[in-house]
Amino acid sequence: MEIKVANLELYSVPFRVSMLWNIIYQLKLSVLDLLSKQYQDAHFIFYNALGEYGTYDKVEEILSVYFKDFEILDEKLEFSTSPINNLPVIEKDGKLERLDCETLGIYYLNNLNKLPEKKYSKNILVVNELVDKKRIDALKDDYIVISQNKELDYKNLFERKVLEDIENDTTKAVLLDLLRGGSVC
């Protein structure tokens, strides 16, 4: 039996989520573990397994922990076995087959007004704006949120009145800083 594993890129880190590199890396290793247990006697061909920062020796060392019979090729294939922003697929004896494993979606957002559909087992939101800590806490059951956050609670009736019609958290933060004697720059 021959199994083709494509575009796993063991040593690549998506933009702005290097702090979560370990989660991403462990998820990719779990794919290797799953494959090694499901297809113990298969010959594996890994296409584009190194990633942006990997070396052939290091990837070979990792793969040898999981597999007896494998080879590594630099070519890219049309399908992907990566569990990152993808539903992983392998090619088993010439036929594509979906892997049933944990996946991770990474979404880059300018604001939290439109949340993406949760297509993966875990979902990370990288938000490019200042966000109220309460909004982030409300999302923690469904998403991992990476953003700058700040407590945006008012401390008196004047602050409440000024902030009540403002939807944007960044605008709220700037106004609160100004009202409390802070500087904008």
C-alpha positions in Angstrom: 0.0 0.0 0.0 1.3 3.5 -0.9 0.2 6.6 1.0 0.9 10.1 -0.3 1.0 12.9 2.2 1.1 16.4 0.7 1.9 19.9 1.9 2.1 19.1 5.6 4.9 21.7 6.0 6.0 20.6 9.4 8.1 23.8 10.0 6.0 26.6 8.7 4.3 29.2 10.9 1.3 31.2 9.7 1.6 35.0 9.7 1.2 36.6 13.2 0.5 33.4 15.1 4.1 32.4 16.1 3.0 32.4 19.7 0.7 29.5 18.8 3.4 27.6 16.9 3.4 24.8 19.4 -0.3 24.2 19.0 0.1 24.2 15.2 3.1 21.9 15.3 1.5 19.4 17.7 -1.6 19.3 15.5 0.6 18.3 12.5 2.4 15.7 14.6 -1.0 14.3 15.6 -1.7 13.7 11.8 1.6 11.8 11.6 0.6 9.7 14.6 -2.8 9.0 13.2 -1.4 7.9 9.9 1.3 5.7 11.5 -1.4 3.9 13.5 -3.9 3.5 10.7 -1.5 2.4 8.0 1.3 0.6 9.9 2.7 -1.4 6.9 2.3 1.2 4.2 5.0 3.0 2.2 4.7 6.8 2.7 5.7 9.5 0.3 5.8 12.9 1.9 5.6 15.8 -0.5 6.5 19.4 0.6 6.9 18.2 4.2 9.8 20.6 5.3 7.9 23.9 5.3 9.5 27.3 5.4 12.0 26.7 8.2 12.6 22.9 8.1 15.7 21.0 7.1 15.7 17.6 5.5 17.6 16.0 8.3 15.2 17.3 11.0 12.1 16.2 9.1 13.6 12.8 8.4 14.4 12.4 12.1 10.8 13.2 13.1 9.2 11.0 10.4 11.5 8.1 11.4 9.8 8.2 14.9 6.4 7.4 13.3 7.2 5.4 10.1 9.5 2.6 9.0 9.1 3.0 5.2 9.0 6.5 3.9 10.6 9.0 1.5 10.6 12.8 1.3 10.1 14.8 -1.9 10.2 18.5 -2.5 7.3 18.6 -5.0 3.9 20.1 -4.2 0.7 18.2 -5.0 -2.8 19.5 -5.6 -4.2 18.2 -2.4 -3.1 18.9 1.2 -2.8 16.8 4.3 -2.2 19.8 6.5 -4.8 20.3 9.4 -4.3 24.1 9.3 -7.0 26.0 7.4 -7.8 22.7 5.6 -9.7 19.5 5.8 -6.8 17.0 5.4 -6.7 14.5 2.5 -4.2 11.7 1.7 -3.8 9.7 -1.5 -4.1 6.0 -0.7 -3.2 3.7 -3.7 -4.2 6.4 -6.2 -7.5 7.5 -4.6 -8.0 10.6 -2.4 -9.3 9.9 1.1 -10.3 12.4 3.8 -8.6 12.1 7.2 -10.8 12.3 10.2 -8.6 14.3 12.6 -8.5 17.6 14.5 -8.2 20.7 12.4 -7.4 24.4 13.0 -8.7 27.4 11.2 -6.9 30.7 11.5 -8.9 33.9 10.6 -7.5 37.4 10.2 -10.2 40.0 11.0 -10.2 43.8 11.1 -13.2 43.7 13.5 -15.4 41.3 15.3 -18.7 42.4 13.7 -18.6 39.4 11.2 -17.4 36.2 12.8 -16.4 33.5 10.4 -18.2 30.2 10.2 -16.5 27.5 12.4 -15.5 24.9 9.8 -12.7 23.4 11.9 -12.4 21.7 15.3 -10.4 24.7 16.7 -10.6 28.2 15.4 -8.2 31.2 16.0 -9.2 34.8 15.4 -6.4 37.2 14.9 -8.1 40.6 15.3 -6.4 43.7 14.0 -8.1 46.2 16.4 -8.4 46.9 20.0 -11.2 44.8 21.5 -13.2 45.0 24.7 -12.1 42.3 27.1 -15.7 41.3 27.7 -16.2 40.6 24.0 -13.2 38.3 24.0 -14.3 36.5 27.1 -17.7 35.8 25.4 -15.9 34.2 22.5 -13.5 32.0 24.4 -15.8 28.9 24.2 -15.8 28.9 20.4 -12.5 30.6 19.4 -9.0 31.3 20.5 -8.7 35.1 20.2 -5.4 37.0 19.6 -5.8 40.8 19.8 -5.0 43.8 22.0 -7.7 44.0 24.6 -8.7 46.5 27.2 -11.3 47.0 29.8 -13.8 49.4 28.3 -16.2 49.8 31.3 -17.3 53.3 32.2 -16.6 54.6 35.7 -19.2 57.3 36.0 -22.5 58.5 34.3 -20.7 61.0 32.1 -18.5 58.3 30.6 -21.5 56.1 30.2 -23.4 58.8 28.3 -20.5 59.5 26.0 -19.9 55.8 25.2 -23.5 54.6 24.9 -23.8 55.2 21.1 -20.3 54.1 20.1 -20.0 50.7 18.6 -16.3 50.6 17.8 -14.0 49.4 20.6 -11.0 51.3 19.4 -13.0 54.6 19.4 -14.3 53.8 22.9 -10.7 53.2 24.2 -9.4 56.5 22.7 -12.4 58.4 24.2 -12.0 56.8 27.6 -8.3 57.7 27.6 -9.1 61.3 26.7 -11.8 61.6 29.3 -9.5 60.3 32.0 -6.8 62.7 31.1 -4.6 60.5 28.9 -3.0 61.6 25.7 -3.8 60.3 22.2 -0.2 60.2 21.0 
